[in-house]
Amino acid sequence: MAYISPTKEQALDSLLSTGWSKWRAKAMLELFEVFATNQAAVVSPDGEQLLGSPLTTLTDFIARNKTAFV
């Protein structure tokens, strides 16, 4: 079975049908659009600037702490 993305109207109707207020449902659709267009896929330098050292990638963190996960 293939995934079919609902239209904005279908998503809005779905949220409203579950009791969401109209303003909250529209705000959620705006957030969905941010993620769908990769606007949230930004790597910020803030962490390194705050800590004063390079950040650890998730892959490196898991590799170094593997025993805590298995």
C-alpha positions as CSV (number, residue, x, y, z in Angstrom):
1,M,0.0,0.0,0.0
2,A,1.4,3.4,-1.0
3,Y,1.3,6.5,1.2
4,I,-0.9,9.3,-0.2
5,S,-0.3,12.6,1.4
6,P,-3.6,14.4,2.3
7,T,-4.3,17.8,0.8
8,K,-4.2,20.8,3.0
9,E,-8.0,20.9,3.0
10,Q,-8.2,17.2,4.0
11,A,-5.7,17.7,6.8
12,L,-7.5,20.8,8.1
13,D,-10.9,19.0,8.0
14,S,-9.4,16.0,9.8
15,L,-7.9,18.2,12.6
16,L,-11.2,20.2,12.9
17,S,-13.2,16.9,13.1
18,T,-11.2,15.8,16.2
19,G,-12.0,19.0,18.0
20,W,-9.0,21.2,17.3
21,S,-9.8,24.9,17.2
22,K,-9.5,26.5,13.7
23,W,-6.6,28.7,14.7
24,R,-4.6,25.8,16.2
25,A,-5.3,23.5,13.2
26,K,-4.2,26.2,10.7
27,A,-1.0,26.8,12.8
28,M,-0.3,23.1,12.7
29,L,-0.7,23.1,8.9
30,E,1.8,26.0,8.7
31,L,4.2,23.8,10.8
32,F,3.7,20.9,8.5
33,E,4.6,23.1,5.5
34,V,7.9,24.2,7.2
35,F,8.9,20.5,7.5
36,A,7.6,19.5,4.1
37,T,9.8,22.2,2.4
38,N,12.9,21.5,4.5
39,Q,12.9,24.9,6.2
40,A,13.6,23.2,9.5
41,A,16.7,21.3,8.0
42,V,19.1,24.0,9.1
43,V,22.2,23.2,11.1
44,S,22.8,26.1,13.5
45,P,26.3,27.1,14.8
46,D,24.7,28.0,18.2
47,G,25.6,24.8,20.0
48,E,29.3,25.1,19.2
49,Q,29.3,28.8,20.0
50,L,27.7,28.2,23.4
51,L,29.9,25.2,24.3
52,G,33.1,26.5,22.7
53,S,33.8,23.1,21.1
54,P,32.6,21.0,18.2
55,L,29.3,19.2,18.7
56,T,29.1,15.4,18.6
57,T,27.1,13.8,15.8
58,L,24.4,11.3,16.8
59,T,26.3,8.6,15.0
60,D,29.5,9.3,16.9
61,F,27.6,9.5,20.2
62,I,25.9,6.1,19.7
63,A,29.2,4.5,18.6
64,R,31.0,5.8,21.8
65,N,28.1,4.7,24.0
66,K,26.9,1.6,22.3
67,T,26.9,-0.5,25.5
68,A,24.3,1.8,27.0
69,F,21.9,0.9,24.1
70,V,22.4,-2.8,23.8
